Amino acid sequence: MVRETRLSAADLIQPLFVRGGSGPATPIPSLEGQFHHSIETLVEEARAVHAAGVPAVILFGLPDHKDDAATSAYDDEGIVQLALRAVRLAVPELVLITDVCLCQYTSHGHCGVLRDGQVDNDVTLELLAQTAVSHAAAGADIVAPSDMMDGRVGVIRHALDDDGHVDTPILAYSAKFASAFYGPFREAADSAPAFGDRRGYQMDPANGREALREVMLDLEEGADMVMVKPAMPYLDVIRQVRDATLAPVAAYQVSGEYAMLTAAASAGLIDERAAALEALTAIRRAGADMIITYHATRAAGWLS
Ligand code: PBG
């Protein structure tokens, strides 16, 4: 009765990885308990997520082909677009969120296209907008730009509206820090930058006020929901964002956070279930309305 914070399956979002080709799902070595899905197994997994009571998934694609212009990202027959159509049909009630970024699709692994060895912000915006529109056209319910280019939310909003997707909301990765905790994901998504790092477009972990500024800019540009990422090292930022806006706030418990929990549990050092539920509850207590977590489906089982 006196508990201040509640955690339920309804707060959680499960990330899923999809690749081309058929056959069984293959385990992702860097993310224990997570899989690279073919479209067939993705559909099965989406059913399982929904049956567990988790309302939403966020999809990440591993394209067959990468190039300098990230063409597979905004190809209407790209892996995410094909996956969206299949899951939309099979599990219509599941909320489908897509990660809008170019890093899995560029040959160099940066989140935008390059000019003179640097990410070109404004050329990238156009390609991100095309990607978001093609996701919406293929059945995405929510698009989530994670690239951190300046001005992307406004450009994506206009492009969606122009194409008739006026009801597709934007979940902006607003306060996305240049974090060491993305390591296992980059291995899973084959998206590590071939040179340099992401500090030119992602945020300095030392900057809390800048995070608020990014959130405000994204909301002004038309973001419907904002995100803080990673989650556990940034609980103070989640709290500040929660207090500064009325918009829904998401937190992303990222791959490195998940890997620490699963590795410690595998080594017999912590109780995975108790530690995961504690971490998720703390992220809710800090002010997150929803949490993207690799534990989503299992946590839903633990909570039921
Ligand atoms: C794409 C993207 C990344 C993550 C989500 N979307 C990687 C990155 O920015 O390097 C990380 C998610 C995770 O670590 O779980 N830009």
Boltz pocket constraint, residues with backbone or C-beta under 6 A from the ligand:
constraints:
  - pocket:
      binder: B
      contacts: [[A, 99], [A, 101], [A, 103], [A, 111], [A, 146], [A, 147], [A, 181], [A, 182], [A, 183], [A, 184], [A, 185], [A, 186], [A, 191], [A, 198], [A, 253], [A, 254], [A, 255], [A, 256]]
      max_distance: 6.0
